[in-house]
Amino acid sequence: QGLVAGIAGLVLLALYLLFYYRLLALVAWFGMAIWAALALGLVAVAGSTIGYTLTLAGVAGLVISLGVTTDS
């Protein structure tokens, strides 16, 4: 349920960016995609090397950091 809520939040964030920034929303989406690839890559590397597991708090932290990145 946490992942579904996170995905729903990302969809709402994308729609908000489209409404607020219009054409420049594409730039923000591109930045979010880069952030997501780097964050998920880091989690994957940490999981395979040091045994990191992603908990619900970790998912919430990733979603919040995406919001902060978008706000920046």
PyMOL CGO cylinders between C-alpha atoms (Angstrom):
from pymol import cmd
from pymol.cgo import CYLINDER

trace = [
    CYLINDER, 0.00, 0.00, 0.00, 2.92, 2.31, 0.66, 0.3, 1, 1, 1, 1, 1, 1,
    CYLINDER, 2.92, 2.31, 0.66, 4.26, 1.85, -2.87, 0.3, 1, 1, 1, 1, 1, 1,
    CYLINDER, 4.26, 1.85, -2.87, 0.81, 2.47, -4.35, 0.3, 1, 1, 1, 1, 1, 1,
    CYLINDER, 0.81, 2.47, -4.35, 0.52, 5.67, -2.30, 0.3, 1, 1, 1, 1, 1, 1,
    CYLINDER, 0.52, 5.67, -2.30, 3.99, 6.75, -3.43, 0.3, 1, 1, 1, 1, 1, 1,
    CYLINDER, 3.99, 6.75, -3.43, 3.16, 6.15, -7.08, 0.3, 1, 1, 1, 1, 1, 1,
    CYLINDER, 3.16, 6.15, -7.08, -0.13, 8.03, -6.70, 0.3, 1, 1, 1, 1, 1, 1,
    CYLINDER, -0.13, 8.03, -6.70, 1.79, 10.92, -5.14, 0.3, 1, 1, 1, 1, 1, 1,
    CYLINDER, 1.79, 10.92, -5.14, 4.26, 10.97, -8.02, 0.3, 1, 1, 1, 1, 1, 1,
    CYLINDER, 4.26, 10.97, -8.02, 1.43, 11.03, -10.55, 0.3, 1, 1, 1, 1, 1, 1,
    CYLINDER, 1.43, 11.03, -10.55, -0.23, 13.92, -8.72, 0.3, 1, 1, 1, 1, 1, 1,
    CYLINDER, -0.23, 13.92, -8.72, 3.12, 15.72, -8.57, 0.3, 1, 1, 1, 1, 1, 1,
    CYLINDER, 3.12, 15.72, -8.57, 3.59, 15.28, -12.32, 0.3, 1, 1, 1, 1, 1, 1,
    CYLINDER, 3.59, 15.28, -12.32, 0.11, 16.66, -12.99, 0.3, 1, 1, 1, 1, 1, 1,
    CYLINDER, 0.11, 16.66, -12.99, 0.75, 19.62, -10.68, 0.3, 1, 1, 1, 1, 1, 1,
    CYLINDER, 0.75, 19.62, -10.68, 4.01, 20.38, -12.49, 0.3, 1, 1, 1, 1, 1, 1,
    CYLINDER, 4.01, 20.38, -12.49, 2.20, 20.26, -15.81, 0.3, 1, 1, 1, 1, 1, 1,
    CYLINDER, 2.20, 20.26, -15.81, -0.48, 22.66, -14.54, 0.3, 1, 1, 1, 1, 1, 1,
    CYLINDER, -0.48, 22.66, -14.54, 1.95, 25.09, -12.88, 0.3, 1, 1, 1, 1, 1, 1,
    CYLINDER, 1.95, 25.09, -12.88, 4.91, 25.11, -15.28, 0.3, 1, 1, 1, 1, 1, 1,
    CYLINDER, 4.91, 25.11, -15.28, 3.22, 24.06, -18.53, 0.3, 1, 1, 1, 1, 1, 1,
    CYLINDER, 3.22, 24.06, -18.53, 5.97, 23.42, -21.09, 0.3, 1, 1, 1, 1, 1, 1,
    CYLINDER, 5.97, 23.42, -21.09, 8.79, 23.69, -18.55, 0.3, 1, 1, 1, 1, 1, 1,
    CYLINDER, 8.79, 23.69, -18.55, 7.24, 20.73, -16.76, 0.3, 1, 1, 1, 1, 1, 1,
    CYLINDER, 7.24, 20.73, -16.76, 9.12, 18.56, -19.25, 0.3, 1, 1, 1, 1, 1, 1,
    CYLINDER, 9.12, 18.56, -19.25, 12.39, 19.84, -17.81, 0.3, 1, 1, 1, 1, 1, 1,
    CYLINDER, 12.39, 19.84, -17.81, 11.21, 19.08, -14.29, 0.3, 1, 1, 1, 1, 1, 1,
    CYLINDER, 11.21, 19.08, -14.29, 10.05, 15.60, -15.34, 0.3, 1, 1, 1, 1, 1, 1,
    CYLINDER, 10.05, 15.60, -15.34, 13.44, 14.96, -16.91, 0.3, 1, 1, 1, 1, 1, 1,
    CYLINDER, 13.44, 14.96, -16.91, 15.15, 16.02, -13.69, 0.3, 1, 1, 1, 1, 1, 1,
    CYLINDER, 15.15, 16.02, -13.69, 12.85, 13.79, -11.65, 0.3, 1, 1, 1, 1, 1, 1,
    CYLINDER, 12.85, 13.79, -11.65, 13.63, 10.85, -13.94, 0.3, 1, 1, 1, 1, 1, 1,
    CYLINDER, 13.63, 10.85, -13.94, 17.36, 11.39, -13.47, 0.3, 1, 1, 1, 1, 1, 1,
    CYLINDER, 17.36, 11.39, -13.47, 16.89, 11.62, -9.70, 0.3, 1, 1, 1, 1, 1, 1,
    CYLINDER, 16.89, 11.62, -9.70, 14.81, 8.43, -9.66, 0.3, 1, 1, 1, 1, 1, 1,
    CYLINDER, 14.81, 8.43, -9.66, 17.37, 6.49, -11.70, 0.3, 1, 1, 1, 1, 1, 1,
    CYLINDER, 17.37, 6.49, -11.70, 20.21, 7.60, -9.43, 0.3, 1, 1, 1, 1, 1, 1,
    CYLINDER, 20.21, 7.60, -9.43, 18.28, 6.94, -6.21, 0.3, 1, 1, 1, 1, 1, 1,
    CYLINDER, 18.28, 6.94, -6.21, 17.08, 3.49, -7.26, 0.3, 1, 1, 1, 1, 1, 1,
    CYLINDER, 17.08, 3.49, -7.26, 20.54, 2.64, -8.55, 0.3, 1, 1, 1, 1, 1, 1,
    CYLINDER, 20.54, 2.64, -8.55, 22.05, 3.63, -5.22, 0.3, 1, 1, 1, 1, 1, 1,
    CYLINDER, 22.05, 3.63, -5.22, 19.50, 1.53, -3.31, 0.3, 1, 1, 1, 1, 1, 1,
    CYLINDER, 19.50, 1.53, -3.31, 20.20, -1.44, -5.60, 0.3, 1, 1, 1, 1, 1, 1,
    CYLINDER, 20.20, -1.44, -5.60, 23.97, -1.15, -5.15, 0.3, 1, 1, 1, 1, 1, 1,
    CYLINDER, 23.97, -1.15, -5.15, 23.61, -0.77, -1.38, 0.3, 1, 1, 1, 1, 1, 1,
    CYLINDER, 23.61, -0.77, -1.38, 21.33, -3.80, -1.29, 0.3, 1, 1, 1, 1, 1, 1,
    CYLINDER, 21.33, -3.80, -1.29, 23.74, -6.01, -3.17, 0.3, 1, 1, 1, 1, 1, 1,
    CYLINDER, 23.74, -6.01, -3.17, 26.92, -4.89, -1.40, 0.3, 1, 1, 1, 1, 1, 1,
    CYLINDER, 26.92, -4.89, -1.40, 25.96, -4.22, 2.22, 0.3, 1, 1, 1, 1, 1, 1,
    CYLINDER, 25.96, -4.22, 2.22, 22.56, -5.93, 2.46, 0.3, 1, 1, 1, 1, 1, 1,
    CYLINDER, 22.56, -5.93, 2.46, 20.45, -2.77, 2.63, 0.3, 1, 1, 1, 1, 1, 1,
    CYLINDER, 20.45, -2.77, 2.63, 16.71, -3.42, 2.67, 0.3, 1, 1, 1, 1, 1, 1,
    CYLINDER, 16.71, -3.42, 2.67, 14.13, -0.83, 1.71, 0.3, 1, 1, 1, 1, 1, 1,
    CYLINDER, 14.13, -0.83, 1.71, 11.47, -0.40, 4.41, 0.3, 1, 1, 1, 1, 1, 1,
    CYLINDER, 11.47, -0.40, 4.41, 8.29, 1.66, 4.35, 0.3, 1, 1, 1, 1, 1, 1,
    CYLINDER, 8.29, 1.66, 4.35, 10.17, 4.50, 6.05, 0.3, 1, 1, 1, 1, 1, 1,
    CYLINDER, 10.17, 4.50, 6.05, 12.80, 4.29, 3.31, 0.3, 1, 1, 1, 1, 1, 1,
    CYLINDER, 12.80, 4.29, 3.31, 10.14, 4.50, 0.60, 0.3, 1, 1, 1, 1, 1, 1,
    CYLINDER, 10.14, 4.50, 0.60, 8.63, 7.53, 2.34, 0.3, 1, 1, 1, 1, 1, 1,
    CYLINDER, 8.63, 7.53, 2.34, 12.07, 9.13, 2.52, 0.3, 1, 1, 1, 1, 1, 1,
    CYLINDER, 12.07, 9.13, 2.52, 12.63, 8.60, -1.20, 0.3, 1, 1, 1, 1, 1, 1,
    CYLINDER, 12.63, 8.60, -1.20, 9.25, 10.12, -2.06, 0.3, 1, 1, 1, 1, 1, 1,
    CYLINDER, 9.25, 10.12, -2.06, 9.87, 13.11, 0.23, 0.3, 1, 1, 1, 1, 1, 1,
    CYLINDER, 9.87, 13.11, 0.23, 13.33, 13.67, -1.21, 0.3, 1, 1, 1, 1, 1, 1,
    CYLINDER, 13.33, 13.67, -1.21, 11.81, 13.66, -4.69, 0.3, 1, 1, 1, 1, 1, 1,
    CYLINDER, 11.81, 13.66, -4.69, 9.39, 16.36, -3.57, 0.3, 1, 1, 1, 1, 1, 1,
    CYLINDER, 9.39, 16.36, -3.57, 12.26, 18.42, -2.18, 0.3, 1, 1, 1, 1, 1, 1,
    CYLINDER, 12.26, 18.42, -2.18, 14.21, 17.93, -5.42, 0.3, 1, 1, 1, 1, 1, 1,
    CYLINDER, 14.21, 17.93, -5.42, 11.21, 19.07, -7.44, 0.3, 1, 1, 1, 1, 1, 1,
    CYLINDER, 11.21, 19.07, -7.44, 10.73, 22.09, -5.20, 0.3, 1, 1, 1, 1, 1, 1,
    CYLINDER, 10.73, 22.09, -5.20, 14.34, 23.09, -5.73, 0.3, 1, 1, 1, 1, 1, 1,
]
cmd.load_cgo(trace, "trace")
